[in-house]
Amino acid sequence: MDIHTTAAVLVLAMAPMLAIAQRLDGCPTTKNPVQAVYVPTAEAADRALASFGIGAARAELLGAMDNPRAEVRSLAGIQLAERGSADLAPLLRSWAGEQDECTKGVMRHALSVLVSRLSFDPAQHPEGQIWIAPFQQCASRPQPLITLKIEQVGRPSAVPTIQITARNESVETIAFAGAASPEELFSPTVLDPSGAPVAVPDGVAPMYRPLAQAGIAVTTHGRHFVPLPPHRDVQLWTWSVGEYFEMSEPGTCRVSLAARFPYLATTVCSNTLNVEVGN
């Protein structure tokens, strides 16, 4: 079942001849594999909750997450996602324990809305840069919350490819952030065989510039919720690093990634990988 956002409470993906009964959270009242769910806006969710006698106060929304009606739990999740970081943990717990398939999907969407907002750190995008500045040092912790493993995949080539995998070292699921490209969340360091920084191609450079100077239309709306279960590896990206750095000369380059996630109160440092660049 596809989860989308729209101003309408619901829209059918495939409009059948017969109307299908809907819940107020956009979910069907019966399982229907051909129907898309269009998640209500926060305003629509607020009105729908009011029809159940539930107000917008945080205590009421948290209580609604245990309501026996699945649509009420969905709507409360949408509202909690609009409030801020204090509601990330209860929303994550509710998502993890939810048994209704569609409500779980709506809650996942709500978590993506919240994680997308929380993971955007203005200090790392001071002038609206889409990608975080490269070649930043990483201050690793003695007992990291999340470890990041990078490894080369495939044969050495002029466009080497790296697989990026995260591991949650804690005992609870972490609401991590995903993005279209790792550079939106991590600062990459790529050094040539002599130890000098590898240049960024002209076509890629605008992604690191202040948005007003980039000269391109870009967004960060691709950020989304990625659950990291305890002590499990989760593959995040397969990254063609050779497309984003000029690694055309054969030899051994060194690659690493560094990130700060204030909303998780942690830094994430990868290993330093020797990448073999071929012809």
C-alpha positions in Angstrom: 0.0 0.0 0.0 1.5 3.3 -1.1 1.6 6.2 1.4 1.5 9.8 -0.1 0.8 13.3 1.2 -1.8 15.5 -0.2 -4.2 18.3 0.8 -7.1 15.9 0.3 -7.9 13.3 3.0 -7.9 10.5 0.5 -7.7 9.9 -3.2 -8.0 6.5 -5.0 -5.1 5.3 -7.0 -7.4 3.3 -9.3 -10.9 4.7 -9.3 -13.2 1.7 -9.3 -16.9 1.9 -10.4 -18.0 1.3 -6.8 -17.0 3.6 -4.0 -14.8 2.0 -1.3 -15.4 2.8 2.4 -12.7 5.0 3.9 -11.4 5.8 7.4 -10.7 9.4 8.3 -7.0 8.7 8.1 -7.3 7.8 4.4 -7.0 4.0 5.0 -9.7 1.6 3.6 -12.0 0.0 6.0 -11.2 -3.3 4.3 -7.9 -4.5 2.8 -7.7 -3.4 -0.8 -4.4 -3.9 -2.6 -5.2 -1.5 -5.5 -5.9 1.5 -3.4 -3.4 4.2 -2.5 -3.6 6.0 0.8 -3.4 9.7 0.8 -2.4 10.9 4.3 -4.4 13.8 5.5 -2.7 17.1 6.2 -2.1 18.2 9.8 -5.2 20.5 9.6 -7.4 17.7 8.3 -6.1 15.4 11.0 -6.9 18.0 13.6 -10.5 18.3 12.4 -10.8 14.5 12.3 -9.5 14.0 15.8 -11.9 16.7 17.0 -14.8 14.6 15.7 -13.7 11.9 18.1 -13.5 14.4 21.0 -9.7 14.6 21.0 -8.0 17.9 21.3 -4.6 19.1 20.1 -2.9 19.1 23.5 0.2 16.8 23.7 -1.3 14.8 26.5 -4.4 14.1 24.5 -2.4 13.1 21.4 -0.2 10.8 23.4 -3.2 9.1 25.0 -4.8 8.7 21.5 -1.8 6.6 20.4 -3.3 3.9 22.6 -6.9 4.4 21.3 -8.6 1.1 20.2 -9.5 2.7 16.8 -6.7 2.4 14.3 -7.6 5.6 12.5 -7.4 7.6 15.7 -3.9 6.3 16.3 -3.0 7.3 12.7 -4.4 10.8 13.1 -2.6 11.3 16.4 0.7 10.2 14.9 0.3 12.8 12.1 -0.3 15.5 14.7 2.6 14.4 16.9 4.9 14.6 13.9 4.1 18.3 13.6 5.1 19.1 17.2 8.9 18.4 17.5 11.7 16.3 18.8 10.1 15.5 22.2 7.6 13.4 20.3 10.0 11.3 18.3 10.5 8.6 20.9 6.7 8.0 21.6 5.9 8.0 17.9 8.7 5.5 17.2 7.4 3.2 20.0 3.9 3.4 18.6 5.0 2.6 15.1 7.1 -0.4 16.3 4.1 -1.9 18.2 1.4 -1.1 15.7 -0.5 -4.1 14.4 -2.8 -2.4 11.8 -0.9 -2.5 8.5 -2.3 0.8 7.1 -1.9 2.7 10.4 1.7 1.5 10.6 2.2 2.9 7.1 0.7 6.2 8.1 2.9 6.3 11.2 5.9 5.6 9.1 5.0 8.6 6.9 4.6 10.7 10.1 8.1 9.6 11.3 9.5 10.6 7.9 8.0 14.0 8.2 9.5 14.4 11.7 12.9 12.9 10.9 13.2 15.0 7.8 12.8 18.1 9.8 14.9 17.1 12.8 17.8 15.8 10.7 18.3 19.1 8.9 20.9 20.9 11.0 21.2 24.6 9.9 24.7 24.7 11.3 25.8 22.2 8.7 23.8 23.9 5.9 24.5 27.6 6.9 23.4 29.2 3.7 21.0 26.5 2.5 23.6 24.2 0.9 22.0 20.9 0.0 25.2 18.9 0.6 27.4 19.1 3.7 30.8 20.6 3.0 33.4 17.8 2.2 36.7 17.1 4.0 35.5 17.6 7.6 37.1 15.7 10.4 35.1 13.3 12.5 35.2 13.2 16.3 34.5 9.6 17.1 33.0 8.5 20.4 34.6 5.7 22.6 31.3 3.8 22.5 29.4 5.0 19.4 25.7 4.9 19.1 25.9 4.1 15.4 28.8 2.7 13.5 29.2 3.2 9.7 30.9 0.7 7.5 32.0 1.5 4.0 33.4 -1.1 1.6 34.2 -1.2 -2.1 32.0 -3.4 -4.2 32.7 -4.6 -7.7 36.0 -4.5 -9.6 38.3 -1.5 -9.5 37.3 1.0 -12.1 37.5 4.7 -13.0 34.1 5.1 -11.2 34.5 3.0 -8.0 31.4 2.1 -6.1 31.1 1.9 -2.3 28.4 0.2 -0.2 27.5 2.2 3.0 26.0 0.2 5.9 24.9 1.5 9.3 24.8 -0.5 12.5 22.8 0.4 15.7 25.0 -0.4 18.7 22.3 0.4 21.2 19.5 -1.8 22.6 16.6 0.3 21.2 15.5 1.0 17.6 16.9 4.3 16.3 14.9 6.7 14.0 17.7 7.4 11.5 17.5 9.5 8.4 17.8 8.4 4.9 18.3 10.7 1.9 18.7 10.5 -1.9 22.5 10.8 -1.6 24.9 10.3 1.4 26.4 13.8 0.9 23.2 15.3 2.2 23.9 13.9 5.6 27.6 13.1 5.6 30.7 15.1 4.9 32.8 12.9 2.5 36.6 12.9 2.5 38.4 11.6 -0.6 42.1 11.7 -0.8 44.3 10.7 -3.7 47.3 8.4 -3.4 49.5 11.3 -2.3 47.1 12.3 0.4 45.8 15.4 -1.3 42.0 16.1 -1.5 40.4 14.9 -4.7 38.6 17.6 -6.7 34.9 17.8 -7.0 33.6 17.9 -10.7 32.2 21.2 -11.9 28.8 19.5 -12.4 28.6 18.5 -8.8 30.1 21.6 -7.2 26.7 23.6 -7.1 25.4 21.1 -4.5 28.0 22.4 -2.0 27.4 26.1 -2.7 24.9 28.4 -0.9 21.5 27.9 -2.4 21.4 31.4 -3.8 24.6 30.7 -5.8 23.8 27.1 -6.8 21.8 28.1 -9.9 19.8 24.9 -9.7 16.5 23.9 -8.3 17.0 21.4 -5.4 15.1 20.2 -2.4 15.7 18.1 0.7 12.3 16.5 0.6 13.8 13.1 -0.1 14.8 12.7 3.5 12.9 9.9 5.2 12.7 7.7 8.3 15.0 4.7 8.3 14.6 2.4 11.3 17.8 1.0 12.7 17.0 -2.1 14.8 19.3 -2.9 17.7 22.6 -4.7 16.7 21.5 -5.0 13.1 23.3 -3.9 9.9 21.1 -1.8 7.6 22.4 -1.0 4.1 21.8 2.7 3.4 23.4 3.4 0.0 25.4 2.0 -2.9 27.4 5.1 -3.7 29.3 5.7 -7.0 31.9 7.8 -5.4 33.7 8.2 -8.7 30.8 10.2 -10.1 31.1 12.8 -7.3 34.9 13.1 -7.1 37.5 13.1 -9.9 39.1 9.7 -9.4 40.2 9.1 -12.9 43.8 8.2 -12.3 44.5 4.6 -11.3 45.8 4.0 -7.8 44.6 3.8 -4.2 42.5 6.6 -2.8 41.3 6.9 0.8 37.6 7.5 1.5 35.7 8.2 4.7 32.4 9.8 5.9 31.6 12.0 8.9 28.3 13.3 10.2 26.8 15.1 13.2 23.2 14.3 14.1 22.2 16.8 16.9 18.7 15.3 17.1 20.3 12.0 18.1 23.0 13.7 20.2 25.7 11.8 18.3 28.3 11.8 15.6 28.8 9.0 13.1 32.2 8.2 11.7 32.9 5.6 9.1 36.1 3.6 8.7 38.7 4.9 6.3 38.6 2.8 3.2 41.3 2.2 0.7 39.6 2.4 -2.7 41.2 0.9 -5.7 40.7 3.0 -8.8 41.2 1.3 -12.1 41.2 2.3 -15.8 
